[in-house]
Amino acid sequence: MAAVFALILTVASAHVFVAMAATPCDSPAQWEGHASRYDYDASEHIMLNMSYDATNKRMHVREEINAVRPGREFHEIWAIYSKNVVYTLNLASMTCTKTTPTAPFRLIGIPSNATFEGDFFIGAGSNKLEVQEWSDRILVPTQPETWIGTFTVPDCIPVKEVLRGNDVDHAVVTSFYDITAGIRNASIFDPPPQCTGA
């Protein structure tokens, strides 16, 4: 019994040490890839082709057309936060609207004050990937998280993030895949003429 208790203490101490030693890693400031996003409040699932540039605070997002859902409108979006403008192109009518961002540019990465939740492996055998999970949960005083993010180790590539609103039933879950660091062609952030003249 004493040996079992000692083993439990050792394992618990190891987990505490890992939690204390973990520090937020830095995700790539610029990357391209795909995302699958589900909004539970709107019951909407969207597949996205993304170009992300935290250095210049801009994003390009193209919704992947899904023929399984006929009649649904798809869009291509250029969000240029440095100019406080968002261009949205309707891919069916090819008409463009110009608006302002509804929220500040949001980092897809781990905040410096994030709380370490744990590390684990995705997959099995030789095909497994180590990841860490972080949140904005406040320990003292205790407050529930509104953001949970999962990132690879050691490259800090985003794998998944969960955003929760004030309503506990409202959550947006985004899974990232096929991520490559860097931007192959910066012109991807240039909206077309029908948008700049909108």
C-alpha positions in Angstrom: 0.0 0.0 0.0 2.8 2.4 0.9 4.5 1.7 -2.5 1.3 2.4 -4.3 0.9 5.7 -2.4 4.5 6.7 -3.2 3.9 6.0 -6.9 0.8 8.2 -6.9 2.7 11.0 -5.2 5.5 10.7 -7.7 3.1 10.9 -10.7 1.3 13.8 -9.1 4.5 15.6 -8.5 5.6 15.1 -12.1 2.4 16.6 -13.4 2.8 19.6 -11.1 6.4 20.1 -12.3 5.3 20.0 -15.9 2.6 22.5 -15.3 5.0 24.8 -13.5 7.7 24.5 -16.1 5.5 25.0 -19.1 5.7 28.5 -20.7 3.7 29.7 -23.7 5.4 29.1 -27.0 5.4 31.5 -30.0 3.3 30.5 -32.9 4.3 31.5 -36.4 3.4 35.1 -37.1 2.5 34.3 -40.7 1.1 31.1 -42.0 -1.3 29.6 -44.6 -3.5 26.6 -44.3 -7.1 25.3 -43.9 -9.6 25.4 -41.1 -12.9 23.7 -40.2 -15.1 25.9 -38.0 -18.3 25.0 -36.3 -20.5 27.6 -34.6 -22.8 25.9 -32.2 -25.0 28.9 -31.7 -25.7 29.3 -35.4 -25.5 25.5 -36.1 -23.1 26.4 -39.0 -20.1 24.5 -40.3 -17.7 26.3 -42.5 -14.5 25.0 -44.3 -11.9 27.7 -44.8 -8.8 28.4 -46.8 -6.8 30.9 -44.7 -3.8 33.2 -45.0 -2.8 34.7 -41.6 -0.4 37.6 -41.0 -0.1 38.8 -37.4 2.9 41.0 -38.3 0.8 43.3 -40.5 -2.5 42.5 -38.8 -4.4 41.1 -41.8 -6.2 38.0 -42.8 -7.5 36.5 -46.1 -10.2 33.9 -45.8 -12.0 32.0 -48.6 -14.9 29.8 -47.7 -14.6 26.4 -49.5 -17.7 25.9 -51.7 -19.6 22.9 -50.4 -21.9 21.4 -53.1 -23.7 19.4 -50.4 -25.4 22.5 -49.3 -27.0 24.0 -52.4 -28.3 27.6 -52.1 -25.8 28.6 -49.4 -23.7 31.7 -50.2 -20.0 31.6 -50.0 -17.5 34.4 -49.5 -13.9 35.5 -49.8 -12.8 38.0 -47.2 -9.9 40.4 -46.8 -9.6 41.8 -43.3 -7.0 44.6 -43.2 -6.9 45.8 -39.6 -4.2 48.4 -40.1 -6.6 50.2 -42.4 -9.7 49.3 -40.3 -11.4 47.7 -43.3 -13.0 44.4 -44.3 -13.9 43.5 -47.9 -16.3 40.7 -48.4 -16.8 39.3 -51.9 -19.9 37.1 -52.7 -18.5 34.3 -54.8 -21.8 33.7 -56.5 -22.8 37.3 -57.5 -19.2 38.6 -57.4 -20.4 41.7 -55.6 -18.3 43.2 -52.9 -19.1 45.0 -49.7 -16.8 47.2 -47.6 -17.2 47.3 -43.8 -15.2 47.9 -40.7 -14.0 45.1 -38.4 -16.5 44.2 -35.6 -13.6 43.4 -33.2 -9.9 44.0 -32.9 -7.3 41.8 -34.6 -7.1 38.6 -32.6 -3.9 36.6 -32.2 -4.1 33.0 -33.2 -1.5 31.9 -30.6 -1.0 31.6 -26.9 -1.3 34.7 -24.8 1.6 35.4 -22.5 -0.7 35.1 -19.4 -2.4 31.9 -20.5 -3.0 29.0 -18.1 -1.3 25.7 -18.9 -3.9 22.9 -18.9 -1.8 19.9 -19.9 0.0 18.1 -22.7 -0.9 14.9 -24.5 -0.5 13.1 -27.8 -2.7 12.9 -30.8 -2.6 9.7 -32.8 -1.0 6.4 -31.8 2.3 4.5 -32.1 4.9 6.1 -34.4 2.2 8.4 -35.9 1.5 10.5 -32.8 1.9 14.2 -32.3 2.6 15.9 -29.0 0.5 18.9 -28.3 -0.2 21.3 -25.4 -3.5 22.8 -24.3 -3.8 26.3 -22.9 -6.6 28.5 -21.8 -7.4 32.0 -20.5 -8.9 30.4 -17.3 -8.1 32.5 -14.2 -7.0 30.5 -11.2 -7.4 33.1 -8.4 -10.1 34.3 -8.3 -11.5 31.3 -10.2 -13.1 32.3 -13.5 -14.1 29.9 -16.3 -12.2 30.0 -19.6 -13.6 31.8 -22.7 -10.7 30.5 -24.9 -9.0 27.1 -25.1 -6.2 26.5 -27.6 -4.2 23.4 -28.6 -0.8 23.8 -30.2 1.9 21.4 -31.4 5.2 20.8 -29.6 7.7 22.3 -30.2 6.7 24.3 -33.3 3.6 25.8 -31.7 1.4 25.3 -34.7 -2.3 25.8 -33.9 -4.4 22.6 -33.9 -7.6 23.7 -32.4 -9.2 26.5 -30.5 -12.5 26.9 -28.7 -14.1 30.3 -28.2 -16.9 30.6 -25.7 -19.3 33.5 -25.2 -21.1 34.6 -22.1 -23.8 32.0 -22.9 -22.4 28.6 -21.9 -24.1 27.1 -24.9 -22.5 29.4 -27.4 -19.1 28.1 -28.6 -17.1 28.3 -31.8 -14.7 25.4 -32.4 -12.0 25.8 -35.1 -9.7 23.0 -36.1 -6.6 23.9 -38.2 -4.8 21.6 -40.6 -2.3 21.6 -43.5 -0.6 24.6 -41.9 2.6 25.9 -43.5 4.7 28.7 -42.0 5.1 31.9 -44.1 3.2 33.5 -46.9 4.0 32.3 -50.4 2.6 35.4 -52.2 1.8 38.6 -50.2 -0.6 39.7 -53.0 -3.1 37.3 -51.5 -4.0 40.1 -49.1 -4.8 42.5 -52.0 -8.5 42.7 -52.6 -9.7 42.7 -56.3 -10.8 45.9 -58.1 -14.5 45.3 -57.5 -13.7 45.5 -53.8 -11.4 48.5 -53.7 -13.9 50.5 -55.6 -16.8 49.4 -53.4 
